[in-house]
């Protein structure tokens, strides 16, 4: 009877450990999935930026630097890696996006006929919407990072993680241009 109780407890502990391990993996996968969403939303901007590039080409003689900023932003978005988060690059893309919006507002002040252009207005609306989607995706990413970090840090999950997976905590995204904070997530654990 004592052996049966011991074996039952041992089996229950193994099952419990496997469940904890599987949850750690689920949370880690959620982080990677949410990062991919951030990168995908950034890439959705490319179509709008290409249209904006065509529109600004009409004003290229006057606004070459604005056109160059559109091209640089589009290229940096295309360089975002969906599978491996490099949020330093994302921070740079977000900085370029903010700078472009400010520059475009100045272009509109200099060229009132551009402000009346329906295509331009539609593109600016799309860019604003895409920026909101990126912000929402970053919030989801940060929430998943928090859940994962909690999962691997609390007892007894930290023991199961240390013995089976050795996953490290992941730092959440923070806008380095507001805080001068260099960020690159450490997924490789």
DRENTORDO-852045 format. One record per residue (C-alpha): x, y, z; residue in three letters; residue number from 1. Coordinates in Angstrom, 3 decimals. Layout:
N
+----------+----------+----------+------+------+
|       xx |       yy |       zz | resn | resi |
+----------+----------+----------+------+------+
|        X |        Y |        Z |  ALA |  NUM |
...
+----------+----------+----------+------+------+
END
This chain:
189
+----------+----------+----------+------+------+
|       xx |       yy |       zz | resn | resi |
+----------+----------+----------+------+------+
|    0.000 |    0.000 |    0.000 |  UNK |    1 |
|    2.806 |    2.434 |    0.849 |  UNK |    2 |
|    4.461 |    1.728 |   -2.486 |  UNK |    3 |
|    1.174 |    2.399 |   -4.316 |  UNK |    4 |
|    0.777 |    5.758 |   -2.555 |  UNK |    5 |
|    4.400 |    6.674 |   -3.309 |  UNK |    6 |
|    4.056 |    5.717 |   -6.994 |  UNK |    7 |
|    0.756 |    7.616 |   -7.251 |  UNK |    8 |
|    2.354 |   10.750 |   -5.791 |  UNK |    9 |
|    5.353 |   10.352 |   -8.073 |  UNK |   10 |
|    3.129 |   10.042 |  -11.163 |  UNK |   11 |
|    1.067 |   13.060 |  -10.067 |  UNK |   12 |
|    4.242 |   15.130 |   -9.607 |  UNK |   13 |
|    5.447 |   14.136 |  -13.097 |  UNK |   14 |
|    2.082 |   15.070 |  -14.630 |  UNK |   15 |
|    2.075 |   18.354 |  -12.701 |  UNK |   16 |
|    5.642 |   19.145 |  -13.894 |  UNK |   17 |
|    4.732 |   18.387 |  -17.512 |  UNK |   18 |
|    1.697 |   20.679 |  -17.257 |  UNK |   19 |
|    3.851 |   23.518 |  -15.928 |  UNK |   20 |
|    6.455 |   22.935 |  -18.659 |  UNK |   21 |
|    3.772 |   22.964 |  -21.362 |  UNK |   22 |
|    2.343 |   26.230 |  -20.017 |  UNK |   23 |
|    5.784 |   27.842 |  -20.106 |  UNK |   24 |
|    6.097 |   26.799 |  -23.756 |  UNK |   25 |
|    2.595 |   28.157 |  -24.527 |  UNK |   26 |
|    3.448 |   31.554 |  -23.048 |  UNK |   27 |
|    6.779 |   31.682 |  -24.881 |  UNK |   28 |
|    5.031 |   30.858 |  -28.161 |  UNK |   29 |
|    2.495 |   33.633 |  -27.452 |  UNK |   30 |
|    5.381 |   36.101 |  -27.192 |  UNK |   31 |
|    6.782 |   35.013 |  -30.522 |  UNK |   32 |
|    3.333 |   35.115 |  -32.164 |  UNK |   33 |
|    2.625 |   38.602 |  -30.825 |  UNK |   34 |
|    6.025 |   39.826 |  -32.062 |  UNK |   35 |
|    5.163 |   38.502 |  -35.520 |  UNK |   36 |
|    1.929 |   40.527 |  -35.376 |  UNK |   37 |
|    3.897 |   43.697 |  -34.572 |  UNK |   38 |
|    6.156 |   43.089 |  -37.573 |  UNK |   39 |
|    3.180 |   42.251 |  -39.820 |  UNK |   40 |
|    1.356 |   45.467 |  -38.916 |  UNK |   41 |
|    4.502 |   47.417 |  -39.668 |  UNK |   42 |
|    4.712 |   45.733 |  -43.057 |  UNK |   43 |
|    1.133 |   46.720 |  -43.860 |  UNK |   44 |
|    2.397 |   50.298 |  -43.956 |  UNK |   45 |
|    4.520 |   49.499 |  -46.998 |  UNK |   46 |
|    1.597 |   49.574 |  -49.464 |  UNK |   47 |
|    0.477 |   52.947 |  -48.163 |  UNK |   48 |
|    4.030 |   54.255 |  -48.167 |  UNK |   49 |
|    4.462 |   53.207 |  -51.791 |  UNK |   50 |
|    1.332 |   55.179 |  -52.723 |  UNK |   51 |
|    2.559 |   58.105 |  -50.681 |  UNK |   52 |
|    5.884 |   57.877 |  -52.464 |  UNK |   53 |
|    4.116 |   58.203 |  -55.827 |  UNK |   54 |
|    2.157 |   61.229 |  -54.615 |  UNK |   55 |
|    5.252 |   62.901 |  -53.214 |  UNK |   56 |
|    7.105 |   62.291 |  -56.462 |  UNK |   57 |
|    4.888 |   65.013 |  -57.906 |  UNK |   58 |
|    6.434 |   67.368 |  -55.387 |  UNK |   59 |
|    9.893 |   65.791 |  -55.534 |  UNK |   60 |
|   11.581 |   68.891 |  -56.852 |  UNK |   61 |
|   10.459 |   70.720 |  -53.735 |  UNK |   62 |
|   10.374 |   67.939 |  -51.162 |  UNK |   63 |
|   13.158 |   65.515 |  -51.976 |  UNK |   64 |
|   13.987 |   64.956 |  -48.306 |  UNK |   65 |
|   10.385 |   63.959 |  -47.525 |  UNK |   66 |
|   10.435 |   61.449 |  -50.347 |  UNK |   67 |
|   13.745 |   60.066 |  -49.052 |  UNK |   68 |
|   12.199 |   59.643 |  -45.586 |  UNK |   69 |
|    9.276 |   57.692 |  -47.060 |  UNK |   70 |
|   11.684 |   55.420 |  -48.936 |  UNK |   71 |
|   13.875 |   54.925 |  -45.829 |  UNK |   72 |
|   10.869 |   54.075 |  -43.646 |  UNK |   73 |
|    9.521 |   51.605 |  -46.210 |  UNK |   74 |
|   12.918 |   49.897 |  -46.487 |  UNK |   75 |
|   13.344 |   49.648 |  -42.717 |  UNK |   76 |
|    9.885 |   48.128 |  -42.349 |  UNK |   77 |
|   10.729 |   45.533 |  -44.983 |  UNK |   78 |
|   13.915 |   44.692 |  -43.046 |  UNK |   79 |
|   11.981 |   43.802 |  -39.869 |  UNK |   80 |
|   12.460 |   40.122 |  -39.095 |  UNK |   81 |
|    9.125 |   38.441 |  -38.340 |  UNK |   82 |
|   10.647 |   35.350 |  -36.738 |  UNK |   83 |
|   13.251 |   36.973 |  -34.480 |  UNK |   84 |
|   12.421 |   40.155 |  -32.633 |  UNK |   85 |
|   14.834 |   43.036 |  -32.964 |  UNK |   86 |
|   12.974 |   45.775 |  -31.202 |  UNK |   87 |
|   15.882 |   48.158 |  -31.619 |  UNK |   88 |
|   14.979 |   48.086 |  -35.310 |  UNK |   89 |
|   11.288 |   48.480 |  -34.421 |  UNK |   90 |
|   12.130 |   51.490 |  -32.274 |  UNK |   91 |
|   13.984 |   52.997 |  -35.225 |  UNK |   92 |
|   11.010 |   52.330 |  -37.516 |  UNK |   93 |
|    8.659 |   53.989 |  -35.024 |  UNK |   94 |
|   10.998 |   57.003 |  -34.806 |  UNK |   95 |
|   11.090 |   57.292 |  -38.607 |  UNK |   96 |
|    7.311 |   57.001 |  -38.742 |  UNK |   97 |
|    6.847 |   59.849 |  -36.251 |  UNK |   98 |
|    9.387 |   62.009 |  -38.086 |  UNK |   99 |
|    7.655 |   61.330 |  -41.397 |  UNK |  100 |
|    4.269 |   62.341 |  -39.992 |  UNK |  101 |
|    5.720 |   65.630 |  -38.735 |  UNK |  102 |
|    7.428 |   66.259 |  -42.067 |  UNK |  103 |
|    4.258 |   65.501 |  -44.018 |  UNK |  104 |
|    2.337 |   67.980 |  -41.915 |  UNK |  105 |
|    4.905 |   70.623 |  -42.857 |  UNK |  106 |
|    4.651 |   69.651 |  -46.543 |  UNK |  107 |
|    0.881 |   70.114 |  -46.388 |  UNK |  108 |
|    1.355 |   73.596 |  -44.939 |  UNK |  109 |
|    3.670 |   74.481 |  -47.823 |  UNK |  110 |
|    1.450 |   72.919 |  -50.491 |  UNK |  111 |
|   -2.223 |   73.526 |  -49.693 |  UNK |  112 |
|   -3.271 |   71.777 |  -52.909 |  UNK |  113 |
|   -1.788 |   68.571 |  -51.472 |  UNK |  114 |
|   -4.024 |   68.910 |  -48.435 |  UNK |  115 |
|   -7.040 |   68.937 |  -50.712 |  UNK |  116 |
|   -5.866 |   65.826 |  -52.570 |  UNK |  117 |
|   -8.226 |   62.987 |  -51.577 |  UNK |  118 |
|   -5.580 |   60.350 |  -52.210 |  UNK |  119 |
|   -3.210 |   62.077 |  -49.821 |  UNK |  120 |
|   -5.921 |   62.392 |  -47.164 |  UNK |  121 |
|   -6.794 |   58.707 |  -47.544 |  UNK |  122 |
|   -3.134 |   57.692 |  -47.235 |  UNK |  123 |
|   -2.633 |   59.797 |  -44.108 |  UNK |  124 |
|   -5.727 |   58.224 |  -42.583 |  UNK |  125 |
|   -4.409 |   54.753 |  -43.421 |  UNK |  126 |
|   -1.002 |   55.548 |  -41.910 |  UNK |  127 |
|   -2.677 |   56.780 |  -38.715 |  UNK |  128 |
|   -4.751 |   53.594 |  -38.547 |  UNK |  129 |
|   -1.698 |   51.421 |  -39.183 |  UNK |  130 |
|    0.212 |   53.242 |  -36.429 |  UNK |  131 |
|   -2.668 |   52.554 |  -34.036 |  UNK |  132 |
|   -2.592 |   48.871 |  -35.013 |  UNK |  133 |
|    1.155 |   48.732 |  -34.334 |  UNK |  134 |
|    0.625 |   50.346 |  -30.928 |  UNK |  135 |
|   -2.069 |   47.803 |  -30.081 |  UNK |  136 |
|    0.143 |   44.928 |  -31.224 |  UNK |  137 |
|    3.010 |   46.234 |  -29.089 |  UNK |  138 |
|    0.661 |   46.351 |  -26.088 |  UNK |  139 |
|   -0.334 |   42.732 |  -26.695 |  UNK |  140 |
|    3.330 |   41.786 |  -27.074 |  UNK |  141 |
|    4.205 |   43.466 |  -23.779 |  UNK |  142 |
|    1.305 |   41.739 |  -22.021 |  UNK |  143 |
|    2.464 |   38.355 |  -23.314 |  UNK |  144 |
|    5.999 |   39.125 |  -22.141 |  UNK |  145 |
|    4.646 |   39.928 |  -18.678 |  UNK |  146 |
|    2.634 |   36.693 |  -18.535 |  UNK |  147 |
|    5.611 |   34.631 |  -19.703 |  UNK |  148 |
|    8.011 |   36.265 |  -17.263 |  UNK |  149 |
|    5.566 |   35.689 |  -14.412 |  UNK |  150 |
|    5.160 |   32.072 |  -15.475 |  UNK |  151 |
|    8.886 |   31.311 |  -15.355 |  UNK |  152 |
|    9.628 |   33.331 |  -12.225 |  UNK |  153 |
|    7.021 |   32.085 |   -9.769 |  UNK |  154 |
|    7.618 |   29.065 |   -7.563 |  UNK |  155 |
|    7.472 |   26.135 |   -8.379 |  UNK |  156 |
|    7.374 |   26.986 |  -12.096 |  UNK |  157 |
|   10.882 |   28.411 |  -11.855 |  UNK |  158 |
|   12.146 |   24.990 |  -10.740 |  UNK |  159 |
|   10.454 |   23.209 |  -13.641 |  UNK |  160 |
|   11.806 |   25.835 |  -16.061 |  UNK |  161 |
|   15.333 |   25.554 |  -14.682 |  UNK |  162 |
|   15.300 |   21.753 |  -14.837 |  UNK |  163 |
|   13.671 |   21.336 |  -18.269 |  UNK |  164 |
|   13.753 |   24.458 |  -20.474 |  UNK |  165 |
|   16.076 |   27.094 |  -18.981 |  UNK |  166 |
|   14.070 |   29.922 |  -20.584 |  UNK |  167 |
|   15.200 |   33.410 |  -19.604 |  UNK |  168 |
|   12.961 |   36.377 |  -18.940 |  UNK |  169 |
|   12.202 |   38.613 |  -21.922 |  UNK |  170 |
|   12.288 |   42.380 |  -21.628 |  UNK |  171 |
|    9.134 |   44.194 |  -22.769 |  UNK |  172 |
|    9.264 |   46.770 |  -25.548 |  UNK |  173 |
|    9.874 |   50.325 |  -24.479 |  UNK |  174 |
|   10.239 |   53.315 |  -26.763 |  UNK |  175 |
|   13.955 |   54.088 |  -26.595 |  UNK |  176 |
|   13.467 |   57.517 |  -28.097 |  UNK |  177 |
|   11.412 |   58.555 |  -25.110 |  UNK |  178 |
|   13.627 |   56.930 |  -22.500 |  UNK |  179 |
|   16.987 |   56.450 |  -24.262 |  UNK |  180 |
|   16.621 |   52.734 |  -23.610 |  UNK |  181 |
|   18.300 |   50.276 |  -25.952 |  UNK |  182 |
|   16.127 |   47.199 |  -26.410 |  UNK |  183 |
|   16.554 |   43.851 |  -28.050 |  UNK |  184 |
|   14.517 |   40.917 |  -26.722 |  UNK |  185 |
|   16.399 |   37.858 |  -25.639 |  UNK |  186 |
|   14.376 |   35.054 |  -27.221 |  UNK |  187 |
|   17.301 |   32.713 |  -27.619 |  UNK |  188 |
|   16.889 |   30.936 |  -24.296 |  UNK |  189 |
+----------+----------+----------+------+------+
END
